[in-house]
Each structure stands twice: as C-alpha cells, then as structure tokens.
Amino acid sequence: MSFGFRRGSRATAGLALIFDLDGTLVESAADLHAAAAVVFTERGLAPPDLASVTSLIGHGISNLVEQCFIAAGTPLPKANLGQAVERFTEIYAAAPAELSRTYPGVRAALSAFTARGILLAVCTNKAEAVSRKMLEIMNLSAFFALVIGGDTLAVRKPDPEMIHACARGLGVPLDRLCYVGDSETDAATASAARIRFVLFTRGYRKAAIRDIAHAERFDNWLDLPTLIARLAR
C-alpha cells in the first residue's frame, strides 16, 4: 500500500492520519481514575487503584465503569449501573484533562504533519464532546480537521465504520489513510477497515507487542514523522 509520497518530496497533500486519543495522544488514566474514585467513594466503596482503571481504558466510559465494579467484586444491576455511568460522566466531563498530559513529542510531531499538508483526525471510543473538550484544554484541537467519538455514530471501535466515517469526513480514500493507536482494539479497527496500523508501544495495550498486528511501531513521538514518511514511499 502506498500513501503517494514522492521519495524525497514534501508534497503530501491527500494523505491523512487518524489517531486514537487515550493512551496514544494523551496519557489520560489519572483523570479517569479520579472520576472513578469519586463514584466509588460516594457509594461507600474503596476506590479502584490507578492500575486497575488503566487496564480498562479503551472501550468507552460505560464499559470502564461496569468493569471497575465487576473487578471490585461489586457488579451493579442495570439500573444502578446506568446511574453510576451518568455520575462518572458528569464528574469526568467537568474536568477531563486536569491530570492528563500529552505524551512527549506529540505537538512537535503533529506540527510536522500539518506542515507537510497531511490531514489529521481523531477516532476514539470516548464521547465526542468530552474528546473535543480535552483536545481544546490541551491545545491540540487546532491540529485536527475531524473528531469521531464513541457516540458520534451508532457503532464504536472496532467497527470499521468509525474509520470509514473519518475517510468520508476528510475526503480521503481508505488507501491514503493510516491509523495510529496503542491498543488491540485500535489494531482490530484498522484491520477491519483494511488500512495500515501504527502501534504506539507506551500506551494502554494489554497484549504483548508481538501479538498486536501492526505495520510499524514507535515509542517516541519524535520518531513518528520519519516513520510515516518511510511507510509512504
């Protein structure tokens, strides 16, 4: 698969990169953990630890809240779970980026891509409004032409329609797209959409690197522009 770069050229208009959010662009576990801690405390329960919450990131807030209670040995009935998810969402939406940080090198890499005329989008299972708020707070929103969240469509990752919606929104064919993410879900999404996947190895994956299908991988964001240029040749 070719992205249409000309070797040695910076003329890359038409190429687009799609990024996952949590664990890829942003180290966000601390804010998710803080919201979970409030929900548990309000119910008279010991809060989950950071590692437990981190291990559940990637499938959206409803799944994270449900699995936190299951992991704690206190699964909630459906009605109570809905209340807990609503409360978590309220807490988290009010401060989604108070403790979160971009990974080192993110802004420099995104700047390099936009300077080359590469279109950028975010595709995440986090709700779209919260995702946009986080990007705005962290001064990242200007880089992205499109944000597709977990509630933007009727489906969520790993359904390939998430990627297809990005392609339509950006006006770029699938063979000019590449998805950058940190998890098994991201890899499955890219595979289902039949586009290349680049794995960020310092995120929230559960499986070993060798068990996650990827075209390339990186652990330093400053290396990503060169890696993408290599893929595009």
Secondary structure, DSSP 8 states (H G I E B T S, - for coil): ------TT----TT-EEEE-SBTTTEE-HHHHHHHHHHHHHHTT-----HHHHHTTTTS-HHHHHHHHHHHTT----HHHHHHHHHHHHHHHHHSTTSS-EE-TTHHHHHHHHHHTT-EEEEE-SS-HHHHHHHHHHTT-GGG-SEEE-TTTSS--TTSTHHHHHHHHHHT--GGGEEEEESSHHHHHHHHHHT-EEEEETTSS--S-GGGS--SEEES-GGGHHHHHHHHH-
